């Protein structure tokens, strides 16, 4: 307002009581409105301040949670590494079979003028066996299964072809026949049958039997047993 307008306004306020009341009412409303705006502003500022105050605590909490999760993850990784290392360091039963297995040496039959048919057939089977033709050897050895040597080499041939079940049956029968030349070999090859078949319980039991006896293969049995069952 100009000075003239301000003087006229003051004079009107003094002369007109109703106008003066309206002016006072407007002043009070403006003051109240200013107070309300100020209060709302303070509330907003307080809310912003409280939010800022809470944020570090939340960040610290989240940071601590992430640290805990990271520690757990690291522990899992370490334990997994240890387990994998142990598993990888322990040879499988197949690995042990390959390491300790060796096919029995063939018996070479000297030919002479008077060779009976049974010996001749066994000799042919042994030739197949010596040349690694185990299926052909099995056929000939099976025909003379009453012969101890034929039975033993039949069992070995079956083992070489992967038929552990039939081979084990033959070796079990031979090891129980105490009076024959193939008891030691039969006990040892029976253990190898169980190892190849993956039957750890039977393999351990059979290896203990061989290792604790005067068997020719007792030293090998002890070594294989130590690798197969290191805890005992």
C-alpha positions, 0 to 999 in steps of 0.5 A, spaced: 500 500 500 501 507 498 502 512 504 495 515 502 492 508 502 495 506 508 492 512 512 485 511 509 485 504 511 487 506 518 481 511 518 476 506 516 478 501 521 477 506 526 471 509 524 467 502 522 467 497 527 464 492 523 470 493 518 475 493 524 472 486 526 473 483 519 480 486 519 482 483 526 478 476 524 483 476 517 489 477 522 487 472 526 486 467 521 492 469 517 496 468 524 493 461 525 494 459 518 502 461 519 502 457 525 499 451 522 504 451 516 509 452 521 507 446 525 506 442 519 513 444 516 516 442 523 513 435 523 516 434 516 523 436 518 522 432 525 520 426 520 526 427 516 530 427 522 527 421 525 528 417 518 535 419 518 536 417 525 534 410 523 537 409 517 544 408 520 541 403 525 538 399 519 544 399 515 548 397 521 543 391 522 543 389 515 551 390 515 551 385 520 546 380 517 550 380 511 557 379 515 553 373 518 551 370 512 558 371 509 561 367 514 556 361 514 557 361 506 564 361 507 564 355 512 559 351 507 565 352 502 570 350 507 566 344 509 565 342 502 572 343 500 574 338 505 569 333 504 570 333 496 578 333 498 576 327 502 572 323 497 577 325 492 583 322 496 579 316 498 580 311 492 573 307 489 572 300 490 573 300 482 580 303 483 582 298 488 580 292 484 584 295 478 590 296 483 590 289 486 587 285 481 592 281 477 589 275 473 592 268 475 598 266 471 596 260 466 598 253 467 602 251 461 601 244 459 606 240 455 604 236 450 606 229 449 604 223 445 599 220 450 594 226 452 587 224 454 582 228 452 580 231 458 587 234 459 587 236 452 581 240 453 583 243 459 590 245 455 586 248 449 582 252 454 588 254 458 591 257 451 584 261 450 585 263 457 593 265 456 591 269 450 585 273 454 580 270 450 576 268 456 569 267 453 572 261 449 576 259 455 569 259 460 566 254 455 571 249 455 573 250 462 565 249 464 565 242 460 570 239 465 567 243 472 569 236 476 577 238 475 579 243 480 584 247 476 578 247 471 574 250 476 579 255 479 580 258 472 573 258 470 572 262 476 578 267 474 575 267 467 568 269 469 571 274 474 575 277 468 569 278 464 565 281 469 561 276 472 562 276 479 556 273 482 558 266 478 565 267 479 564 268 487 560 262 487 566 258 484 571 261 489 566 260 495 566 252 494 573 252 492 575 255 499 571 250 503 575 244 500 581 244 504 584 239 500 586 242 494 592 246 491 587 252 489 585 254 496 589 260 497 588 263 490 580 262 491 580 265 498 584 271 495 580 272 488 573 271 492 575 277 496 577 281 489 570 279 487 567 282 492 571 288 491 569 289 484 562 288 485 562 293 490 560 289 496 564 293 501 562 289 507 563 282 504 570 284 501 572 287 508 570 280 511 573 276 506 580 280 506 580 279 514 580 272 513 585 272 508 590 277 512 589 273 519 591 266 516 597 263 513 594 265 506 600 266 501 596 273 499 595 275 506 600 281 505 596 283 499 590 282 503 592 286 509 594 292 504 588 292 500 584 292 507 587 298 510 585 302 504 578 299 503 577 300 511 582 305 513 578 307 520 580 299 522 
